[in-house]
């Protein structure tokens, strides 16, 4: 498994509604289409890694209800690994995603069994030896955050490198857990508001001095890479966005693939920007395409 990637993050069902315009509060409105996708940051990363030809495994509990069955069927149909998916009794979470014509989206999530991290799941990981681990900040908001963190620290101690994708709610992660995940992370991929929640630009120099790489994502403007060897700006890939959901996840997934394959930082950033652009051109949180399409 020396080139494998393990992704920590709960699986749930995304229910998409296309909204042409928002009504005033308390008034009526319409949506034009409704679709369902298996969602969660980890599966979005996994889709990109798989599209590129990489091997990865999502770590998540899956509820015993109909939604859980849909998730299992979806993963099987699209060839996602089930090695670290654990069936447990209970209701699986879901997310309502309201997508607007310009690609902007609004999320409302009901949490469920995907947040649980039973000891059986931790035990499965004891035999794992991935090259890289990706974790979303959402997962550390779980009531089992301590147990999740312990598994991450164990994998790190055994040689796995960690990419931390903070998520918009990173400020809600308990401070001690936030510190612990930063301590073991080699790469961080915040956007501007997430970096602010972590402490702002003032923390960047200290992180870089510790040997970490911070990639500040700035959407359509590209971003800035702060690394021990160099600091440089990168550009986004021009495209017409259809749905921006999952673009950041695709970016992080592509980086994990690039690092696991031994690419340089600049090569990884260029690949990640192309994959993010590919993702925003499809409806839903991730798409399925051939890796060579990112080079066109």
N, C-alpha and C positions, 0 to 999 in steps of 0.2 A: 504493500500500500504506500510505497515511498513517494508516489506522485499523486496520491489521493487527497481529496479535500473533504473535510467534514463541516457542515453548515448547521449552526445552532439557531433555531427559530421555529416557532409554532406554525403548523399548517391549519388553515381555516378556509371557509368558503367565501369568496368575494361575489357579491351580487351587484352587478353593474346596471345603472340606470342612466340613459342619455337624457340630459336636460338642456333644452334650448335656452331657457331663461328662468331665473328664480322668481317666484311670486313674492310679494311683500309678506312679511311675517303675519301669520294668521289668515292668509288668503289662499286660494286654490291655485294649483299649477298642473302641469302635465310633464310626463316623460315619454320619450318616443320609442325606445327599445329597452329590453331587459335581457341580460345574459348572466351566466354564472361561470366562474373560473375558480380553480383551486388557487388560493393566494397565500400571502405571508412572504416576508422578505427572503426567507431561506429558499423557498421553492422558486422565486423569481431569479435569485442568484444561480440556483441549480440549473434552471432552463438555459441560461446563457452559457454556463460551463459545459453543459451537455451539448449545446449547439456547436461549441468550438471543438468538441471531441474529447473533453476531459472526463475524468471519473470523480463523482462526488456522492455524498450521502447526507441526507437531511436528518437532523435529530429532532423528533417531535412525538408527543403523545397524540393519539387520534381517538376521538370519542366513539362510543358504540352505537350511536344513533344513525339515522339515514344520511346525515351530512358526512359523518365519518366514513360510511360506505361509499359515498360519492368520491370522497378524497382518495380512498384506497383504489377505487376503480380508475380514477384519473391518473394516478401515479403509475399504475400498471400499464395503462394504455399508452402512456408517453415514455415508458422505460425508465422511470425514476427508481432509484434504489430504495428498497424498503428495509434495509439492514438495521437502521436505527429508528424505525417507526414502531411505536408500542401501542397496542390496542388497550384501552382502559374503559371502564364503565363510566358513562356520563355523556353530557351534551357537548358537541363540538361547537366552537365559536364561529361567528360569521361577521362579515363586514359589508356594510352598505356603501357603495361607491357611486357618487353622483358626478358624471363626466360632462363637461361643458364643451361647446363647439371649438373653443381655442385650445383644448387639451387639458385645461385646468380641471382638478378634481377635488372633491370633498369626501372625507371618510367618517363613518360612524360605525364603531366596532362593538360587538357583544362578545365578551371573553368567554372561553369555555375550557374544555379539557386539554387543549393545545398548550395551556400554560403549566400544566402539571409536569413534574419531573420526578417520577418515582425512582426508587433505588434500583429497580430492574433495568431502567434505561441507563443509569450511571454504570451499572455493572457491565453492560454490553460494551461500553466504551473502554473498559480496562484493557482489552486486547487490541485496541485500535492503534495504528501508528501512522497518522496522516502527515503529509508534508506541511499542509496549511490547514488552519481552522478559521472559519468566518463566523462571527456572531453579531446579531443585530441588537441594538439597545433595547428594543421592545421586549426581547426574551428575558432580560435582566429585571424587568418590572414584575415578573412573575412572583407569586408568594413563595415559590421554590428557588428564588434567585440565589440564595446561599449555596444550595446543592449544585445548581448550574455552574456557579463560579468555581466551586471546588473541582468539578470535572474539567473546566477550562484550565485551571491551574495545574492539574495533574497532567493533562496533555502537553502543556507548555514545558513542564519539568522533564517530560520524556522526549523533548526535542521538537515538537510541533511549533510552527510560527503562527501568530494570530493577527488577523485583520479585524478591526472593530469598526462597524458601521453604526454610528451613535443613534440615529433615528430622531425624529422631531421631539420625542418625549424624554430625551436623555437627561434633562434637568430633573426629572422625577425619579430617576434611579437613586437609591439610597447612596449618600456620599461615600461610604466605605466601600461599597461594591464598585462604584464608579472609579475610585482610586485603584482598586485591585485589578480591574480590567485594563486600565491605562498602564499599570505597571508591567503587565505581561504582553501588551500589544506591540507588534513591530510596525504595523501600518494602521493609520486612522483615516477615515474618509468622511469627515463632516461637511455639511453645507454651512453657509454663513451663520444662520440662526443656531445651528447645533454647536458650532464652535463657540459662539457667544455663551451658550448655556454651560459649556465646559470650562469657561474662564476667559474666552476671547483671545485675541492675537498675542496677548501677554504670556500665554502658556507655551506658545509655539517654540520659542528659542530653547526653553528648558527641555521640551520633549525631543527636539532634534539633538541636543547635546547628550541625551541619553541613548542616542542611536536610533531613534524612531523616525519614521517618515509620515508626515501629515499631508494629506491631499485635500485642499480646500476646494470643494465643488461650488461653482458659481453659475450653474445652469447653462443657458444659451451663451453666456459670456466665456465659458470654458472653466478655468480655475488656475490655482497656483499650487505647485508642489514644493514642500519644504522638506528636504532630505539632508542627511549628514554630509553627503558629498557635494550637493548643489541645490540651488533654488531656481525654479524656472516656471514660467507661465505656460499653459497649454490652451489650445483652442478647441471649441466644440466642433462637431461636424455639421455643416448646414443641412437642414432638412425641414420638411413641413410637418409639424407635430399633429398627430391624431389623438394621442392619449399619453400624457406624461407619467402615468402610473408605472412604477417599476424601473424607471430610467436609472435612478441612483443604485438600485439593486443590481441591475445589469452591469453597470459600471464596476461595482465592487466584485461581482462574480467574474468578470473578465480579468480584473487585476489578479484575483486568486489563481485563475487558470494560468495567466502569464507567469506569475512567480513560481508556481508549481512546475512549469515547463522550463524554467531557467532563463526566461527573457529578461532583458534589462529593464530598469525602471521606465525609461523613456519609451521603449517598445510596448510595455504594459499599459502606460497611459494612453498611447495612441490607439491601441486595440480597445481599451475600455471606452474611449470617446466614440469610436465607431459602433461599438455594441449598444451604447446608450442611445445613439441616434437611431439605430435599427429598431430598438424597442419602442421609442416614442412614435414610430410610424405604423404601429399595429395597435388595434383596439384590445384592451385588456392589460393585465399586469406583466405579462411576458408573452413571447411568441416562439414559434418553432421555425428555425431556418438553418441553412447550411453555413458552417463557419466561414467558408470562402466568400460568402456574400458580404462579409464585413470588410473585405479588401477592395471592393468595387468602388 
